[in-house]
Amino acid sequence: MAAETPTSTVLTASESTFWADADRHLVRYGGGFTRAIIERAAGSFVYTADGRKILDFTSGQMSAILGHSHPAIVETVQRQVAHLDHLYSGMLSRPVVDLARRLAETLPAPLEKALLLTTGAESNEAAIRMAKLVTGKHEIVSFARSWHGMTQAAASATYSTGRKGYGPSAPGNFAIPVPNSYRPDFTTPDGELDWRRQLDFAFDLIDAQSTGSLAACLVEPILSSGGIIEPPPGYFAALHTKCRERGMLLILDEAQTGLCRTGTWYAFERDGVVPDILTLSKTLGAGLPLAAVLTSAEIEQEAYERGFLFFTTHVSDPLVAAVGNSVLDVLVRDRLDERARELGAFLRTGLEDMATRHEVIGDIRGRGLLAGLELVVDRETKQSSDRLGAQVTSRCLQLGLHMNIVQLPGMGGVFRIAPPLTATEDELALGLSILDTAIGEVSAAL
């Protein structure tokens, strides 16, 4: 994550005090802070203390799929917090049971049992814990550019960043290569990605390293922090077969792809594969801390009989469960799966048109309203440049557009573009125009 520079070097006394306090008292947890004081947010925009209006092309932390301060969410929070907000973790409320049932109704059989939690890391932690208990094994396989969270088991299955300097990760974690069609490692005679040979090779290595205790494969249907990498059609069916051959469970992490963002309710629908365990977060709470683990009655029963324990402070909290129900209401009422497909096509057309004008645009990928734009300094060699991506990000912010750039070794800067599903075509067009201008200005100065 690149640090973003201030849009102005002239600060008021109040702003100077704010940043002095921030610099003195805040722990820095992932790159630099965006140097703007955010006062409020509404719809697709955030508003700064100095009166600037910034278009949010990341839906907050890839979460606010209904935009900021959506009326349905505001009304639900105001009503629910005055009625029933938090309970002893062993108590149940109607919003919790309703959300569990309604989530199951959006999913194919046999995913019908839900555990409601707070964050993506927590849901992945619970899923891994469940898989280990049910299988009686402990080894976990994930993509080499994965991001599943910052708590112990989730972080041990995260390979995109953050692994060095923290001591041993959980034992039995293995990485497999990402099937990246733009930067293929295994190729066919015509130079295309040979993902079947790559997958076979990956599991040959897994089998060589495993102690015979493979419990689960935890992967994202579209890698987001890994650079918006979408495995080719057929890949997940083949991966599912690899798991079945070894008695492993398949866990899909749809923190960013779930609930209509990719144009279907869940990204795995494209592949005709149903996971053994599904994790949701981010989009489920539309910006509030809500996550879920969904699995079959069979797996839940086995876990229960073996004494599954995941008793946390905010498990089954009624306030955020009520929000989750309102999120589902809006997604269904406004047909936001269809809207994500339509707006996604509009966004992609705009990005492809932009690529005809800028040689630094190397690749466009993604699905629905989750798009990736990879910047390179040379289309032939696909040579990357951290400086290019950081400068475009900074210039976008100065022009009124908040973008997120993924910069990993061996890849160019990849913009993760994920505006709210409630965004308008005019707002998308505005974002495209600003990005077009920023890329043009920065690339011209290279």
Order of alpha helices (4+ residues) and beta strands (2+ residues): alpha-beta-beta-beta-alpha-alpha-alpha-beta-alpha-beta-alpha-beta-alpha-beta-alpha-beta-beta-beta-alpha-alpha-alpha-beta-beta-alpha-beta-beta-beta-alpha
